[in-house]
Amino acid sequence: MSAKQTVNYREGHRQRLRERYAKTGISALADYEVIEMLLCMLISRVDVKPIAKNLLMHFKNLRGILDAPEDELLNISGLGENSVIGLRFIKEIISLYHANELQVGGETIGTIEKLIKYFRSKIASEPNEVLEMICFDTKLKIIGETSIRLVEGTVNTANVDIRKIIEMAIKCGASSIAIAHNHPSGDPRPSLEDIRFTRKLSSACKPISLNLIEHIIVAKPACYSFRKDGHFDCLYDEAAADRIRAGVADSLEYLI
C-alpha cells in the first residue's frame, strides 16, 4: 500500500468511526474504539488503533488512562508530549464540568451527589494526600472557579490548622463550605482522627454562622460522605466516634 493509500485508508477509517458514533452513540463503540476516537482528536495522520489498544492493555480502561501519570503515558509508543497534555486537558474538563454542575442553586442535601462526583473527579487519582475546600454563597453557588487546595503532601487531620480554614472561608465571603480529602491507600473509611477533625471544624464554624455542609473522603473506587451517612447530627458526641467508625462499611458511596 502506497503512502497516499495509507493516508486515505486512515482518513476513511476515521470518518467511518465518526459516522458510526454520530449515528448510534458511544454505546455502539468498543472500548478501544472510544479511546481511538479520542486519540483521533489529539493525533493527526497516524493510525491510532494500535495506540488505543496498547493504552487499554496497560491502563485497563478510560479512567485508568486519564488518571495515569504523564511519565507512564509518555512510555506508550505513539504518544508524545502534545497528546499527553491533551489527555490531561480532557481530564480537567471533566472536573470543570462537575464544578459547573455545583453552580446550580438548590437545597443543601441536593448538592451532595454532585459534590461527591466533583471531588472524586478532582482528587481521586492524586498520588499524595490532599485536602480541598469549596466555598459557597448564601444561594449555594460556588465562590470562585473551583475548589481551594488547603493541604498537599501528607494530610494528618489531627494536625490540620482549623483556624486557617476558617480564615480562608471568611476571606472568600463564604456562607457554607464543603471539604474533602483523599485516601491514596484506597480505603475511604474515616479514621478516628477524621471524625474528630470534622467535629472540631463544624464546632468552629458555628459561632460565625458558617455552615459546614459536607466532608467527603475520596478513594478508589469508593467515596465516604459524612452527610449521606447521617453522622453530622452526632458529631459532637465523642462516644459516637467508635460507632461511626464501626458502621461505615455498609454505607460507602460507590461511584462508577
C-alpha positions in Angstrom: 0.0 0.0 0.0 1.5 3.4 -1.0 1.9 6.2 1.4 -1.0 8.0 -0.2 -3.2 5.0 0.0 -2.3 4.6 3.7 -3.3 8.1 4.4 -6.6 7.7 2.5 -7.3 4.5 4.4 -6.6 6.2 7.8 -8.8 9.1 6.9 -11.6 6.8 5.6 -11.4 4.7 8.8 -11.6 7.8 11.0 -14.6 9.1 9.0 -16.4 5.8 9.3 -15.8 5.8 13.1 -17.1 9.3 13.4 -20.2 8.5 11.3 -20.9 5.4 13.4 -20.7 7.4 16.6 -22.9 10.2 15.2 -25.5 7.6 14.2 -25.6 5.2 17.1 -23.7 7.0 20.0 -20.9 5.8 22.2 -22.6 2.6 23.3 -22.0 1.2 19.8 -18.3 1.6 20.1 -15.9 -1.0 21.5 -13.7 0.2 24.4 -10.6 0.6 22.2 -12.7 2.5 19.6 -13.7 5.0 22.3 -10.1 5.6 23.0 -9.3 5.6 19.3 -11.8 8.3 18.6 -10.4 10.3 21.4 -6.9 10.0 20.1 -8.1 11.0 16.6 -8.8 14.4 18.1 -5.2 14.6 19.5 -3.1 12.9 16.9 -3.3 13.5 13.1 -2.1 11.4 10.2 -1.4 8.4 12.3 -3.2 5.1 12.7 -4.2 5.4 16.4 -5.9 2.0 16.7 -2.7 0.3 17.9 -2.0 3.1 20.4 -5.6 2.8 21.8 -5.3 -1.0 22.3 -1.9 -0.5 23.9 -3.3 2.1 26.3 -6.1 -0.3 27.3 -3.6 -3.1 27.8 -1.5 -1.0 30.2 -4.2 1.0 32.0 -7.3 -1.2 31.7 -10.0 1.5 30.9 -10.6 5.2 30.2 -10.4 6.2 33.8 -7.0 4.4 34.2 -5.7 6.2 31.1 -6.8 9.6 32.3 -5.5 9.0 35.8 -2.2 7.7 34.6 1.0 9.7 35.4 2.3 11.6 32.5 5.7 9.9 32.5 3.9 6.5 32.2 1.8 7.7 29.3 4.9 9.0 27.5 6.3 5.5 27.6 3.5 4.4 25.3 4.7 4.2 21.7 2.9 6.8 19.6 2.1 9.2 22.4 4.0 12.5 22.6 4.0 15.5 24.8 1.2 17.2 23.0 -1.1 14.2 23.1 -0.4 13.6 26.8 -1.2 17.3 27.6 -4.4 16.8 25.6 -5.4 13.8 27.8 -4.7 15.8 30.9 -6.8 18.7 29.5 -9.7 16.3 28.9 -9.5 15.1 32.4 -9.5 18.6 33.8 -12.5 19.4 31.6 -14.4 16.6 33.4 -13.6 18.3 36.8 -14.7 21.7 35.4 -17.9 20.1 34.2 -18.7 18.8 37.7 -17.7 22.2 39.2 -20.2 23.9 36.8 -22.9 21.4 38.0 -22.4 22.7 41.5 -23.3 26.2 40.5 -26.9 25.3 40.2 -28.7 26.5 43.4 -30.9 24.2 45.5 -31.3 22.6 48.8 -28.1 21.6 50.6 -28.8 17.9 50.5 -29.5 18.2 46.8 -25.9 19.1 46.1 -24.3 16.1 47.8 -24.2 13.7 44.8 -22.7 16.5 42.7 -20.2 17.3 45.4 -19.1 13.6 45.5 -18.7 13.5 41.8 -16.8 16.7 41.7 -14.3 15.9 44.4 -13.9 12.3 43.0 -13.0 13.7 39.6 -10.7 16.2 41.1 -8.6 14.3 43.7 -9.3 10.5 43.4 -6.2 10.0 41.3 -3.8 12.2 43.4 -0.8 10.0 44.4 -0.4 12.0 47.6 -2.9 13.1 50.2 -4.6 16.5 49.7 -7.3 18.5 51.5 -9.6 20.8 49.5 -12.4 23.1 50.2 -15.3 24.6 48.2 -16.8 27.9 49.4 -20.5 28.7 48.7 -22.5 31.9 48.9 -26.0 32.1 50.6 -27.6 30.5 47.5 -25.1 27.6 47.5 -23.3 28.8 44.4 -19.6 28.3 44.2 -17.5 31.3 45.1 -14.6 31.3 42.6 -14.0 28.9 39.8 -13.2 25.7 41.7 -12.1 24.2 45.0 -9.2 25.6 47.1 -6.3 23.3 47.9 -5.6 23.7 51.6 -3.0 21.0 52.3 -0.9 18.9 49.9 1.5 16.1 50.8 0.5 14.3 54.0 -2.9 15.2 55.4 -2.9 14.3 59.0 -6.3 15.6 60.0 -5.2 15.7 63.7 -2.7 18.4 62.8 -4.7 20.4 60.2 -4.9 24.1 61.2 -8.7 24.6 61.5 -8.1 28.4 62.1 -6.6 28.8 58.7 -9.6 27.0 57.1 -12.0 29.4 58.8 -9.8 32.4 57.9 -9.8 31.3 54.2 -13.6 30.8 54.2 -14.1 34.3 55.8 -11.7 35.8 53.2 -13.8 34.3 50.4 -17.0 35.6 51.9 -18.4 32.1 52.3 -21.7 31.3 53.9 -21.1 27.5 53.6 -18.2 25.3 53.0 -17.6 21.7 51.9 -14.3 19.9 52.4 -12.8 16.7 51.0 -9.6 14.8 51.4 -8.3 11.6 49.7 -7.0 8.3 51.0 -4.5 7.1 48.4 -4.5 3.7 50.2 -7.9 3.0 48.6 -9.8 2.7 51.9 -12.4 5.5 52.1 -13.4 4.7 55.7 -12.8 7.7 58.1 -10.2 7.3 60.8 -11.0 8.4 64.3 -8.9 11.5 63.6 -11.0 12.2 60.5 -14.2 12.1 62.6 -12.7 14.3 65.4 -11.4 16.8 62.8 -14.8 17.0 61.2 -16.4 17.6 64.6 -13.9 20.3 65.6 -14.3 22.1 62.2 -18.1 22.0 62.5 -17.9 23.4 66.0 -15.5 26.2 64.9 -17.9 27.2 62.1 -21.0 27.6 64.2 -20.1 30.7 66.2 -19.6 32.7 63.0 -22.7 31.2 61.2 -20.5 29.3 58.7 -22.2 26.1 57.6 -20.1 23.0 57.1 -22.3 21.1 54.7 -20.1 18.1 53.9 -16.9 16.3 54.5 -16.1 13.7 51.8 -13.3 11.1 51.9 -12.3 10.1 48.3 -10.6 6.9 47.4 -10.6 4.4 44.5 -13.3 3.2 43.8 -15.4 4.5 46.7 -16.1 7.7 48.5 -17.4 8.3 52.0 -19.8 11.1 52.7 -20.4 12.2 56.3 -23.6 13.9 55.3 -25.1 11.0 53.4 -24.1 8.6 56.1 -26.2 10.6 58.5 -23.4 11.3 61.0 -23.4 15.1 61.1 -26.1 15.1 63.9 -23.9 13.0 66.2 -20.5 14.7 65.5 -20.5 16.3 68.9 -20.8 13.0 70.8 -17.3 11.8 71.4 -18.6 8.4 72.4 -20.1 8.1 68.9 -16.8 8.1 67.2 -16.2 4.3 67.6 -19.7 3.5 66.5 -19.3 5.7 63.4 -16.0 4.0 62.5 -17.5 0.6 63.0 -20.6 1.2 61.0 -19.3 2.9 57.8 -18.5 -0.3 55.9 -22.1 -0.8 54.9 -22.7 2.9 53.9 -19.9 3.7 51.5 -20.9 5.6 48.3 -19.6 3.5 45.4 -19.4 5.6 42.2 -18.8 4.4 38.7 
